[in-house]
Amino acid sequence: PKYVGDPLNAVRIFNEKSVDELMVLDIEATAQGAGPNFDLIADIASECFMPMSYGGAVASLQHAAAILTSGVEKVVMNTAFVKSPNVIADCACEFGSQAVVVSMDFKRSLLGQYALHGRAGGKGDPVTMARRAEDLGAGELLLTSVDREGTGKGYDLDLIRKVSNAVNIPVIAN
């Protein structure tokens, strides 16, 4: 981890730059077992003059409700998708699919096959997992190629193409 500044100041800069949407991901929240930092989320949302999504330890309908009532428009769920997929369906039913983003991180094996990567583990190829997320009610997918992230080598276009062609919901290429 590297400190890159206060999130509230970053949001103010994004406001000035007329950014049209912001996604805030607390990638340590699940690992630390602390749950979402609802106070910080509310503070960020109050400064944000664009649609905002939040992800990080969103593990229940109650978490999603608290986040969405603080001014956030979408919740992003990764671990819950693998460990408690019914949470995706419950949130989509309660708040609408447009408020639910499923995040999936994939890594290629030595044999070139994609495998779900992350703290939640799980099995399934990208197309099967994407269709499952859509069937559960996700309104968007956040797709990350762990092999490419932060390398400066560009997007994994093969992965993006496979997933985008398999679903009828927007796919955000990370």
Secondary structure, DSSP 4 states (H G I P E B T S, - for coil): ------HHHHHHHHHHTT-S-EEEE-TTHHHHT----HHHHHHHHHH--S-EEEESS--SHHHHHHHHHTT-SEEEESHHHHH-HHHHHHHHHHH-GGGEEEEEEEEE-TTS-EEE-STT-----HHHHHHHHHHHT-SEEEEEETTTTTSSS---HHHHHHHHHH-SS-EEE-
